[in-house]
Amino acid sequence: MLNGKKILVTGVANHRSIAWAIAKYCLDQGAQVCITYQNERLRSNAEKLVGDLPILLLPCDVSQEEEVSALFATLQKDWGSLDGLVHSIAFANKEDLKGAFHETSRAGFGLAHDVSSFSLVILSHYAKPLMEAHGGSIICMSYLGGERVFQNYNVMGVAKASLEMAAKYLASELGPNQIRVNIVSPGPIRTLAAAGIGGFSPILDHVVQTAPLRRNINQEEVAKASAFLLSDLASGITGETIHVDAGYHIMGM
Ligand SMILES: NC(=O)c1ccc[n+]([C@@H]2O[C@H](COP(=O)([O-])OP(=O)(O)OC[C@H]3O[C@@H](n4cnc5c(N)ncnc54)[C@H](O)[C@@H]3O)[C@@H](O)[C@H]2O)c1
């Protein structure tokens, strides 16, 4: 499905990361893959995951512009072009993911938006020159909490709404270069990022009781939908949101 495609996957923290499932699936589908890790603390995790796999491993803290530009300079040198970019990054202070949303601090609000939303803009800005000669596909990971109110999701819900609109503005702007930008909205999955959200377990139980498929989804199901959007099978799709959530988002009462 992805033979010969060069795909950059950001946001690998450990074996539970959605980004890791996407990276492995893309590799299995014939892509050349580069993954990024956030900092030295996460570097050895990433190295162990990669092991002997033919995956390029590079650092990138998206809040540091010089790290973003260095990442793309390396890709320009090593690959010359890029077909796919996966944004799978989010962060908010733990105290902003519980309690009252109106108590979010100015700094916490800014941090969540910088790391979880603006990062898509800056990554796309640097990816454009590597994609524009032949087109490309950019995807980002959102959550239903960016469309509707979920208890405790708070500032991250607002950041996801921002991320989704950023993706749509980018889709409109980069479309003439045949660069597609789409949103994947997974249901809840136990990962490092999810561990920071207050009262996460009841959400998983609620999905089992109410989603049309009566179960939760897993990382591989997100990876398969992501691979579709990264592939030429999705050549006519941009600015779209695909919910990979066992159908939970369609339900009312
Ligand atoms: N797990 C879920 O329930 C769920 C549901 C819907 C959407 N998502 C989204 O999926 C994406 C991936 O999350 P995950 O669940 O795989 O958890 P995860 O913790 O494995 O991934 C989050 C990643 O963000 C990275 N990150 C944070 N700050 C960064 C920075 N400054 N620079 C670079 N990287 C940074 C972390 O290193 C980590 O790799 C996130 O956008 C998350 O909001 C997760």
The ligand as a Gaussian input file, in Angstrom:
#p B3LYP/6-31G(d) Opt

LIG

0 1
 N       -4.476000       7.575000      23.762000
 C       -5.649000       8.099000      23.479000
 O       -6.664000       7.774000      24.110000
 C       -5.797000       9.089000      22.355000
 C       -7.058000       9.296000      21.791000
 C       -7.198000      10.236000      20.769000
 C       -6.101000      10.950000      20.345000
 N       -4.877000      10.729000      20.914000
 C       -3.758000      11.524000      20.426000
 O       -2.793000      10.678000      19.834000
 C       -1.537000      11.348000      19.861000
 C       -0.485000      10.387000      20.402000
 O       -0.731000      10.106000      21.754000
 P       -0.576000       8.644000      22.379000
 O       -1.876000       8.322000      22.991000
 O        0.045000       7.722000      21.398000
 O        0.404000       8.904000      23.622000
 P        2.010000       8.991000      23.686000
 O        2.307000       9.553000      25.031000
 O        2.613000       7.696000      23.351000
 O        2.368000      10.034000      22.549000
 C        2.403000      11.433000      22.769000
 C        3.721000      11.890000      22.200000
 O        3.839000      13.307000      22.247000
 C        5.219000      13.545000      22.384000
 N        5.494000      14.938000      22.771000
 C        5.001000      15.646000      23.826000
 N        5.575000      16.863000      23.863000
 C        6.433000      16.931000      22.801000
 C        7.323000      17.911000      22.294000
 N        7.477000      19.100000      22.892000
 N        8.048000      17.623000      21.196000
 C        7.926000      16.431000      20.578000
 N        7.117000      15.452000      20.990000
 C        6.374000      15.705000      22.091000
 C        5.633000      12.561000      23.476000
 O        7.039000      12.401000      23.511000
 C        4.917000      11.318000      22.983000
 O        5.738000      10.589000      22.106000
 C       -1.733000      12.599000      20.702000
 O       -1.979000      13.698000      19.839000
 C       -2.985000      12.271000      21.484000
 O       -3.678000      13.422000      21.931000
 C       -4.706000       9.811000      21.900000

